[in-house]
């Protein structure tokens, strides 16, 4: 930009020199025309007159106006206009030229002067903008490179998560099969049926977890599902696995079905993740409210807790991989929840509201 500025200053000076030369040539032609007779004009050196004419005709870029002493327009060069708007255009150009530089006087006779006005050519004006164009191109290039780099990083992270999820599902398969076999063996040993029933529940739970991990990275099948049943089943499961000090409240009717395309295993995982985070935020003592509302094309699920709350600056950060306020865990729960809702179910998940010391409300939006 500094170099271009220096270059434009040099070009502006060159243009000034050209205009002065143009004015001098015009002056000499006028002098030759007024101070000599026809016979003497024939005696003048034709090469000299041709040279002056050539100088005045060679300017094809610099806008020029010649004004009489009384302010009327005498001549113009390199200014485009329609004949009907000639005066309007020339007046506008004259104002710009007066702002640009002082006029150059052309002496016609002792008491007769004309004034030559000019401003920089379109080439010089474009050159002044050239560094800004370059800067814009550089900014666009950097922005594209930045987003491409981010996209590559996200793709690599996704591959790591998908690989880790599938490997976890694979590794869980063998011990789950063994647990199922041991459960069947216990049934033959006259063990308390209630105890075996609990073993079976936990084994089924592990199977569901394995199923969830195995589906990360592959496009899940969305089937028309009663959302109320999925919510009720998940909350009932959480009730049996939570402290008695944690109260669950629901504000929807179990008798009125709400159908939406779902992958039950993954969606119930999202609800569990949000509720478990809420239980941790409340220190295993508080209330979790689950509300369900319908609109024409969408379903809204609000999950509220009475926990410590989230600062507004962390409303989006909380969904990023690795974000966690707990000493244990990888901070992937809400990140996976966002992926499941927004990528797999084409919905939205966000913090609707939060107040420090009073609690947080998560909102899930699903399409009917």
C-alpha positions as CSV (number, residue, x, y, z in Angstrom):
1,X,0.0,0.0,0.0
2,X,2.9,2.4,0.8
3,X,4.6,1.5,-2.5
4,X,1.3,2.0,-4.5
5,X,0.8,5.4,-2.7
6,X,4.3,6.5,-3.7
7,X,3.6,5.3,-7.3
8,X,0.3,7.2,-7.5
9,X,1.9,10.4,-6.2
10,X,4.6,10.0,-9.0
11,X,1.9,9.4,-11.6
12,X,-0.2,12.3,-10.3
13,X,2.9,14.6,-10.8
14,X,3.4,13.2,-14.3
15,X,-0.2,13.9,-15.1
16,X,0.2,17.5,-13.8
17,X,3.2,17.9,-16.1
18,X,1.2,16.6,-19.1
19,X,-1.6,19.0,-18.4
20,X,0.8,21.9,-18.1
21,X,2.3,20.9,-21.4
22,X,-1.2,20.6,-22.9
23,X,-2.0,24.1,-21.5
24,X,1.3,25.5,-23.0
25,X,0.6,24.0,-26.4
26,X,-3.0,25.4,-26.3
27,X,-1.6,28.8,-25.3
28,X,0.9,28.9,-28.2
29,X,-1.7,27.8,-30.7
30,X,-4.0,30.6,-29.6
31,X,-1.1,33.1,-29.7
32,X,-0.2,31.9,-33.2
33,X,-3.8,32.3,-34.3
34,X,-4.4,35.8,-32.8
35,X,-1.0,37.5,-33.3
36,X,-0.3,36.6,-36.9
37,X,-2.0,37.3,-40.2
38,X,-3.1,34.6,-42.6
39,X,0.0,35.2,-44.8
40,X,2.3,35.0,-41.8
41,X,0.5,31.8,-40.6
42,X,1.5,30.2,-43.9
43,X,5.1,31.2,-43.3
44,X,5.1,29.6,-39.8
45,X,6.9,26.4,-39.5
46,X,4.3,23.7,-40.3
47,X,6.2,21.2,-38.2
48,X,5.9,23.5,-35.2
49,X,2.1,23.8,-35.6
50,X,1.8,20.1,-36.2
51,X,3.7,19.4,-33.0
52,X,1.4,21.7,-30.9
53,X,-1.7,20.1,-32.5
54,X,-0.3,16.6,-31.7
55,X,0.3,17.6,-28.0
56,X,-3.3,18.8,-27.6
57,X,-4.8,15.7,-29.3
58,X,-2.7,13.1,-27.5
59,X,-4.4,13.5,-24.1
60,X,-6.9,10.6,-24.1
61,X,-7.1,9.8,-20.3
62,X,-7.0,13.0,-18.2
63,X,-10.3,14.9,-17.8
64,X,-9.9,18.6,-18.7
65,X,-12.1,21.7,-18.8
66,X,-11.1,25.1,-20.2
67,X,-13.1,27.9,-18.6
68,X,-13.3,31.5,-19.9
69,X,-12.6,34.4,-17.5
70,X,-16.4,35.0,-17.1
71,X,-16.9,31.4,-16.1
72,X,-18.4,30.0,-19.3
73,X,-17.2,26.7,-20.7
74,X,-14.9,26.9,-23.6
75,X,-13.7,23.4,-24.2
76,X,-13.5,19.9,-22.6
77,X,-11.6,16.7,-23.1
78,X,-12.2,13.1,-21.9
79,X,-15.5,13.9,-20.2
80,X,-18.5,11.8,-21.4
81,X,-22.0,13.3,-21.5
82,X,-25.2,13.5,-23.4
83,X,-25.8,16.7,-25.2
84,X,-29.0,17.3,-23.3
85,X,-27.2,17.1,-19.9
86,X,-23.9,18.8,-21.0
87,X,-24.1,21.8,-18.7
88,X,-25.1,19.7,-15.7
89,X,-22.3,17.2,-16.2
90,X,-19.7,19.9,-16.9
91,X,-20.7,21.8,-13.7
92,X,-20.4,18.6,-11.6
93,X,-17.0,17.9,-13.2
94,X,-15.8,21.4,-12.6
95,X,-16.6,21.2,-8.9
96,X,-14.6,17.9,-8.6
97,X,-11.7,19.5,-10.5
98,X,-11.7,22.6,-8.2
99,X,-11.5,20.3,-5.2
100,X,-8.6,18.4,-6.8
101,X,-6.2,21.2,-7.8
102,X,-5.6,24.8,-8.6
103,X,-6.3,25.8,-12.3
104,X,-3.6,26.5,-14.8
105,X,-3.8,29.9,-16.5
106,X,-3.7,30.2,-20.3
107,X,-2.8,33.6,-21.6
108,X,-4.7,34.5,-24.8
109,X,-3.8,38.2,-24.8
110,X,-2.7,40.8,-22.3
111,X,-6.2,41.2,-20.9
112,X,-7.7,37.8,-21.9
113,X,-7.1,34.6,-19.9
114,X,-8.6,31.2,-19.9
115,X,-8.3,28.7,-17.0
116,X,-7.6,25.0,-17.4
117,X,-9.0,22.6,-14.8
118,X,-8.3,18.9,-14.6
119,X,-8.4,15.9,-12.2
120,X,-6.7,12.5,-12.1
121,X,-7.4,10.0,-14.8
122,X,-9.5,6.9,-14.3
123,X,-6.3,4.8,-14.5
124,X,-4.8,6.7,-11.6
125,X,-8.0,6.4,-9.6
126,X,-8.1,2.7,-10.2
127,X,-4.5,2.4,-9.1
128,X,-5.3,4.0,-5.8
129,X,-7.9,1.3,-5.1
130,X,-5.6,-1.5,-6.2
131,X,-4.0,-2.2,-2.8
132,X,-7.5,-2.4,-1.3
133,X,-8.5,-5.0,-3.9
134,X,-5.3,-6.9,-3.1
135,X,-6.1,-6.7,0.6
136,X,-9.6,-8.0,0.0
137,X,-8.4,-10.9,-2.1
138,X,-5.8,-11.8,0.6
139,X,-8.5,-11.7,3.3
140,X,-10.8,-13.9,1.2
141,X,-7.9,-16.4,0.6
142,X,-7.1,-16.5,4.4
143,X,-10.8,-17.0,5.3
144,X,-11.2,-19.8,2.8
145,X,-7.9,-21.4,4.0
146,X,-9.1,-21.1,7.6
147,X,-12.5,-22.7,7.0
148,X,-10.8,-25.4,4.9
149,X,-8.4,-26.1,7.8
150,X,-11.2,-26.2,10.3
151,X,-13.2,-28.5,8.2
152,X,-10.3,-30.9,7.8
153,X,-9.7,-30.8,11.6
154,X,-13.4,-31.5,12.3
155,X,-13.3,-34.4,9.8
156,X,-10.3,-35.9,11.5
157,X,-11.9,-35.5,14.9
158,X,-15.1,-37.1,13.6
159,X,-13.0,-40.1,12.3
160,X,-11.4,-40.5,15.7
161,X,-14.7,-40.4,17.5
162,X,-16.3,-42.8,15.1
163,X,-13.4,-45.2,15.4
164,X,-13.4,-44.9,19.2
165,X,-17.1,-45.5,19.4
166,X,-17.1,-48.6,17.1
167,X,-14.1,-50.0,18.9
168,X,-15.8,-49.5,22.2
169,X,-18.9,-51.3,20.9
170,X,-16.8,-54.1,19.6
171,X,-14.9,-54.5,22.9
172,X,-18.2,-54.5,24.9
173,X,-19.6,-57.3,22.9
174,X,-17.6,-60.2,24.4
175,X,-18.2,-59.3,28.2
176,X,-21.9,-58.8,27.5
177,X,-22.1,-62.2,25.9
178,X,-20.4,-63.7,28.9
179,X,-22.7,-61.8,31.3
180,X,-25.7,-63.2,29.5
181,X,-24.3,-66.7,29.8
182,X,-23.6,-66.3,33.5
183,X,-27.1,-65.0,34.0
184,X,-28.6,-68.1,32.4
185,X,-26.3,-70.3,34.6
186,X,-27.5,-68.5,37.7
187,X,-31.1,-69.3,36.8
188,X,-30.2,-73.0,37.2
189,X,-28.6,-72.5,40.6
190,X,-31.8,-71.4,42.5
191,X,-30.5,-67.8,42.9
192,X,-33.0,-65.2,44.0
193,X,-35.2,-64.3,40.8
194,X,-35.3,-60.6,41.7
195,X,-31.5,-60.5,41.7
196,X,-31.4,-62.3,38.3
197,X,-34.0,-59.8,37.0
198,X,-31.7,-56.9,38.0
199,X,-28.7,-58.6,36.3
200,X,-30.8,-58.9,33.2
201,X,-31.8,-55.3,33.3
202,X,-28.2,-54.2,33.5
203,X,-27.2,-56.5,30.8
204,X,-29.9,-55.1,28.5
205,X,-28.7,-51.7,29.5
206,X,-25.2,-52.6,28.4
207,X,-26.6,-54.0,25.1
208,X,-28.3,-50.6,24.5
209,X,-25.1,-48.7,25.2
210,X,-23.2,-51.0,22.8
211,X,-25.9,-50.4,20.1
212,X,-25.6,-46.7,20.6
213,X,-21.8,-46.7,20.2
214,X,-22.0,-48.9,17.1
215,X,-24.4,-46.4,15.4
216,X,-22.1,-43.4,15.8
217,X,-20.7,-42.6,12.4
218,X,-23.3,-44.5,10.3
219,X,-26.6,-43.0,9.2
220,X,-29.2,-44.2,11.7
221,X,-32.6,-45.3,10.6
222,X,-35.4,-42.9,11.7
223,X,-38.7,-44.6,12.3
224,X,-42.1,-43.0,13.2
225,X,-42.1,-43.3,17.0
226,X,-44.2,-42.2,19.9
227,X,-42.0,-39.5,21.5
228,X,-44.0,-39.7,24.8
229,X,-43.2,-43.4,25.2
230,X,-39.5,-42.8,24.6
231,X,-39.4,-40.0,27.1
232,X,-41.4,-41.9,29.7
233,X,-39.2,-45.0,29.4
234,X,-36.0,-43.1,29.6
235,X,-37.1,-41.0,32.6
236,X,-38.4,-44.1,34.4
237,X,-35.0,-45.8,33.9
238,X,-33.2,-42.7,35.3
239,X,-35.5,-42.6,38.3
240,X,-34.4,-46.1,39.3
241,X,-30.7,-45.2,38.9
242,X,-30.8,-41.8,40.6
243,X,-30.8,-40.5,44.2
244,X,-34.1,-40.4,46.0
245,X,-33.4,-36.6,46.4
246,X,-33.7,-36.1,42.7
247,X,-37.3,-35.4,41.7
248,X,-38.5,-35.8,38.1
249,X,-41.5,-33.9,36.9
250,X,-43.2,-34.3,33.5
251,X,-45.8,-32.0,31.9
252,X,-47.2,-34.1,29.2
253,X,-49.9,-36.7,29.0
254,X,-48.9,-40.4,28.6
255,X,-52.2,-41.0,26.9
256,X,-51.7,-38.6,24.0
257,X,-49.1,-39.9,21.5
258,X,-46.8,-37.5,19.7
259,X,-45.3,-39.1,16.7
260,X,-42.0,-38.0,15.2
261,X,-39.2,-39.7,13.2
262,X,-36.7,-41.0,15.7
263,X,-33.9,-43.4,16.3
264,X,-35.0,-44.5,19.8
265,X,-31.6,-45.8,21.0
266,X,-29.8,-42.6,20.1
267,X,-32.5,-40.2,21.2
268,X,-32.9,-41.8,24.6
269,X,-29.1,-41.4,25.0
270,X,-29.5,-37.7,24.4
271,X,-32.1,-37.4,27.2
272,X,-30.0,-39.5,29.5
273,X,-26.9,-37.3,28.9
274,X,-28.8,-34.1,29.6
275,X,-30.5,-35.4,32.7
276,X,-27.2,-36.9,34.1
277,X,-25.5,-33.6,33.5
278,X,-28.4,-31.9,35.4
279,X,-28.1,-34.4,38.3
280,X,-24.3,-33.6,38.5
281,X,-25.1,-29.9,38.4
282,X,-27.6,-30.2,41.2
283,X,-25.2,-32.4,43.3
284,X,-27.7,-35.3,43.3
285,X,-30.3,-33.1,45.1
286,X,-32.9,-31.1,43.1
287,X,-35.7,-31.2,40.6
288,X,-35.6,-32.0,36.8
289,X,-38.7,-30.9,34.8
290,X,-39.4,-32.3,31.3
291,X,-42.0,-30.4,29.2
292,X,-43.3,-31.3,25.8
293,X,-45.0,-28.9,23.5
294,X,-46.3,-29.3,19.9
295,X,-46.6,-26.8,17.1
296,X,-47.7,-27.3,13.5
297,X,-44.5,-28.9,12.1
298,X,-42.3,-29.1,15.2
299,X,-42.0,-30.6,18.7
300,X,-40.3,-28.8,21.6
301,X,-38.8,-30.6,24.5
302,X,-37.6,-28.5,27.5
303,X,-35.5,-30.1,30.2
304,X,-35.0,-27.8,33.2
305,X,-32.9,-28.4,36.4
306,X,-32.3,-26.5,39.6
307,X,-28.5,-26.8,39.4
308,X,-25.6,-24.3,39.4
309,X,-26.5,-22.8,36.0
310,X,-24.3,-21.9,33.0
311,X,-22.8,-18.5,32.2
312,X,-24.0,-17.0,29.0
313,X,-20.5,-17.1,27.5
314,X,-20.6,-20.9,27.8
315,X,-24.0,-21.4,26.1
316,X,-22.2,-22.7,22.9
317,X,-18.9,-23.8,24.4
318,X,-20.7,-26.4,26.5
319,X,-21.5,-28.4,23.4
320,X,-17.8,-28.5,22.2
321,X,-15.8,-31.8,22.6
322,X,-13.7,-31.8,25.8
323,X,-15.8,-29.2,27.7
324,X,-16.5,-30.5,31.2
325,X,-16.8,-29.2,34.7
326,X,-16.3,-32.6,36.2
327,X,-12.9,-34.2,37.1
328,X,-13.9,-37.5,35.4
329,X,-15.2,-38.0,31.9
330,X,-14.1,-36.9,28.5
331,X,-16.6,-34.1,28.0
332,X,-18.2,-35.8,24.9
333,X,-21.7,-36.3,26.2
334,X,-23.3,-33.0,25.1
335,X,-21.1,-32.9,22.0
336,X,-22.5,-36.3,20.9
337,X,-26.0,-35.1,21.9
338,X,-25.7,-32.1,19.6
339,X,-24.4,-34.4,16.8
340,X,-27.3,-36.9,17.3
341,X,-30.0,-34.2,17.3
342,X,-28.7,-31.8,14.6
343,X,-27.0,-34.1,12.2
344,X,-28.9,-37.4,12.5
345,X,-32.4,-36.0,13.4
346,X,-32.2,-32.7,11.6
347,X,-33.3,-30.9,14.7
348,X,-31.8,-28.3,17.1
349,X,-30.5,-28.4,20.6
350,X,-29.4,-25.4,22.6
351,X,-29.6,-23.8,26.1
352,X,-32.9,-21.9,26.2
353,X,-32.1,-20.1,29.4
354,X,-29.8,-20.3,32.5
355,X,-29.3,-18.4,35.7
356,X,-26.3,-18.9,37.9
357,X,-27.4,-20.6,41.2
358,X,-30.9,-21.2,39.9
359,X,-30.7,-23.7,37.1
360,X,-30.6,-24.3,33.3
361,X,-33.2,-25.2,30.6
362,X,-32.1,-27.1,27.5
363,X,-34.4,-27.1,24.5
364,X,-34.6,-29.8,21.8
365,X,-36.5,-29.0,18.6
366,X,-37.6,-32.0,16.4
367,X,-39.4,-31.9,13.1
368,X,-42.7,-33.8,12.9
